[in-house]
Amino acid sequence: MNSGFLYIIKGLFMYKKLPHINLKEHYQFITFRTKDSIDFYLKKLENDLSLSNHIKQYKIDNYLDNSSLGAYINGHFIDSVKDIILENQSKVYEVIILCIMPNHIHILIKQFDDIDKIIKCIKAKTALRLNAKLNKKGSFWQKGYYDKVIRDEKHFEKVYNYIYNNPIKAKLKDWERRVYSLYE
């Protein structure tokens, strides 16, 4: 077992951090957020062992949709981020749908390379460009990311619709600009 991953709590084995599932040629739902969007409430949610990962991620996303913390991705920055994410299309992944929220990003991809390499590439390139344009230094994105392998067609449709409707639900006036879809 990997040290640092397994903890014993009240006689139960609990994973503090589950490894990412890396299945090439499979669909992955990925979410990551700006470092400055994280506050006490989100840290508390992330560490809440009583919540399933699905419920936890849902609560985090709802909170971020209504938070102005770390909300840097607006205006022309939306196109900048979208261009970077789409530039590696077909080489290491295929973007099915993408939603760029002011302080977080949702992507549904078909991966052709290791998931860690994909995320590292996207986060590094976008951080360099956004930090330069915003005159910021240091980490732009929170460490880590949320990922979920798509299980079946029903799950694919649910995730697709969630990503597509996220900026609409958050009542962002520029929602159409924030979404890229392979199918639309």
C-alpha positions as CSV (number, residue, x, y, z in Angstrom):
1,M,0.0,0.0,0.0
2,N,1.1,3.6,-0.6
3,S,2.1,5.3,2.6
4,G,0.1,8.4,3.3
5,F,-3.1,7.0,1.7
6,L,-4.5,4.7,4.3
7,Y,-5.7,5.9,7.7
8,I,-7.4,3.9,10.5
9,I,-10.4,5.7,12.0
10,K,-12.5,4.0,14.7
11,G,-11.4,0.6,13.4
12,L,-12.4,1.3,9.8
13,F,-10.0,1.7,7.0
14,M,-10.5,5.1,5.3
15,Y,-8.7,6.6,2.3
16,K,-7.8,10.2,2.8
17,K,-7.0,10.6,-0.9
18,L,-8.1,8.0,-3.4
19,P,-5.8,7.5,-6.5
20,H,-7.1,8.9,-9.8
21,I,-8.4,6.2,-12.1
22,N,-6.4,6.3,-15.3
23,L,-8.2,4.6,-18.2
24,K,-7.1,5.6,-21.6
25,E,-9.8,5.6,-24.3
26,H,-12.4,6.2,-21.6
27,Y,-14.4,9.3,-20.8
28,Q,-13.5,11.3,-17.7
29,F,-15.4,14.1,-15.9
30,I,-12.8,16.6,-14.5
31,T,-13.2,19.6,-12.3
32,F,-10.5,22.0,-10.9
33,R,-10.7,25.4,-9.3
34,T,-8.7,28.5,-8.7
35,K,-6.5,28.5,-5.5
36,D,-8.1,31.8,-4.3
37,S,-11.6,30.3,-4.5
38,I,-10.9,28.1,-1.5
39,D,-12.0,29.3,1.9
40,F,-12.8,27.8,5.3
41,Y,-16.2,26.5,4.2
42,L,-14.7,24.6,1.2
43,K,-11.9,23.2,3.3
44,K,-14.4,22.0,5.8
45,L,-16.5,20.4,3.0
46,E,-13.4,18.7,1.4
47,N,-12.5,17.1,4.8
48,D,-16.0,16.0,5.7
49,L,-15.7,12.2,5.7
50,S,-19.5,11.8,6.3
51,L,-20.2,12.9,2.7
52,S,-19.9,10.8,-0.4
53,N,-17.6,12.2,-3.0
54,H,-20.6,12.8,-5.3
55,I,-22.5,14.8,-2.7
56,K,-19.3,16.6,-1.6
57,Q,-18.5,17.7,-5.2
58,Y,-22.1,18.8,-5.8
59,K,-22.0,21.0,-2.7
60,I,-18.6,22.4,-3.6
61,D,-19.7,23.2,-7.1
62,N,-22.9,24.9,-5.9
63,Y,-20.9,27.0,-3.5
64,L,-18.4,28.0,-6.1
65,D,-21.2,29.0,-8.5
66,N,-22.3,31.7,-6.1
67,S,-18.9,32.8,-4.8
68,S,-16.8,35.6,-6.1
69,L,-13.6,34.3,-4.5
70,G,-10.9,33.6,-7.1
71,A,-13.3,34.5,-9.9
72,Y,-10.7,35.6,-12.4
73,I,-11.9,33.8,-15.5
74,N,-14.1,36.5,-17.1
75,G,-14.2,38.5,-20.3
76,H,-11.3,37.8,-22.7
77,F,-9.8,35.4,-20.2
78,I,-12.6,32.9,-21.0
79,D,-11.4,32.6,-24.6
80,S,-7.7,32.4,-23.5
81,V,-8.5,29.4,-21.3
82,K,-10.7,27.8,-23.9
83,D,-8.0,28.1,-26.6
84,I,-5.4,26.5,-24.3
85,I,-7.6,23.6,-23.4
86,L,-8.7,23.0,-27.0
87,E,-5.2,23.3,-28.5
88,N,-4.2,19.7,-27.5
89,Q,-7.4,18.2,-28.9
90,S,-6.9,14.8,-30.5
91,K,-3.3,14.5,-29.3
92,V,-3.8,13.7,-25.7
93,Y,-7.5,14.0,-25.2
94,E,-10.7,14.9,-27.0
95,V,-12.9,17.5,-25.3
96,I,-16.6,16.5,-25.4
97,I,-17.8,19.5,-23.5
98,L,-16.1,22.2,-21.5
99,C,-17.5,24.8,-19.2
100,I,-15.3,27.7,-17.9
101,M,-16.8,29.2,-14.8
102,P,-15.3,32.3,-13.2
103,N,-13.5,30.3,-10.5
104,H,-13.5,26.7,-11.7
105,I,-13.6,24.5,-14.8
106,H,-15.6,21.4,-15.8
107,I,-14.4,19.2,-18.6
108,L,-15.7,16.0,-20.1
109,I,-13.0,14.4,-22.1
110,K,-12.0,11.1,-23.8
111,Q,-8.4,10.6,-22.6
112,F,-5.6,9.3,-24.8
113,D,-2.8,9.9,-22.3
114,D,-2.4,9.7,-18.5
115,I,-4.9,11.8,-16.7
116,D,-2.2,13.4,-14.5
117,K,-0.3,14.6,-17.6
118,I,-3.4,16.0,-19.2
119,I,-4.3,18.0,-16.1
120,K,-0.8,19.1,-15.4
121,C,-0.5,20.4,-19.0
122,I,-3.8,22.3,-18.9
123,K,-3.2,23.8,-15.5
124,A,0.4,24.8,-16.2
125,K,-0.4,26.5,-19.5
126,T,-3.5,28.3,-18.3
127,A,-1.8,29.4,-15.0
128,L,1.2,30.9,-16.9
129,R,-1.1,32.8,-19.3
130,L,-3.6,34.0,-16.6
131,N,-0.9,34.9,-14.1
132,A,0.9,37.0,-16.7
133,K,-2.3,38.8,-17.8
134,L,-3.5,39.4,-14.2
135,N,0.0,40.4,-13.0
136,K,-0.1,37.6,-10.4
137,K,2.6,35.2,-9.2
138,G,2.5,31.8,-7.6
139,S,0.0,29.1,-7.8
140,F,-3.1,29.9,-9.8
141,W,-5.0,26.6,-9.4
142,Q,-5.7,24.6,-6.3
143,K,-3.6,21.5,-6.0
144,G,-5.3,18.4,-7.2
145,Y,-8.5,18.0,-9.1
146,Y,-11.8,16.0,-9.0
147,D,-12.2,13.3,-11.6
148,K,-14.8,10.6,-12.3
149,V,-14.7,7.9,-14.9
150,I,-17.9,7.8,-16.9
151,R,-19.7,4.5,-16.3
152,D,-22.3,4.3,-19.0
153,E,-24.4,6.2,-21.5
154,K,-26.8,7.5,-18.8
155,H,-23.9,8.8,-16.7
156,F,-22.4,10.4,-19.8
157,E,-25.7,12.3,-20.5
158,K,-26.0,13.3,-16.9
159,V,-22.5,14.8,-16.7
160,Y,-22.8,16.4,-20.2
161,N,-26.1,18.1,-19.1
162,Y,-24.6,19.2,-15.8
163,I,-21.6,20.8,-17.5
164,Y,-23.7,22.5,-20.2
165,N,-26.3,23.9,-17.7
166,N,-23.8,25.0,-15.0
167,P,-23.3,28.6,-16.2
168,I,-27.0,28.8,-17.0
169,K,-27.9,27.7,-13.5
170,A,-25.4,30.2,-12.1
171,K,-27.2,32.9,-14.1
172,L,-24.1,34.0,-16.0
173,K,-25.1,36.4,-18.8
174,D,-22.2,35.2,-20.9
175,W,-23.0,31.5,-20.4
176,E,-22.8,30.7,-24.2
177,R,-19.3,32.0,-24.4
178,R,-18.3,29.8,-21.4
179,V,-19.4,26.5,-23.0
180,Y,-17.7,24.5,-25.8
181,S,-19.3,21.4,-27.0
182,L,-18.2,18.9,-29.6
183,Y,-21.9,18.3,-30.5
184,E,-23.2,21.9,-30.7
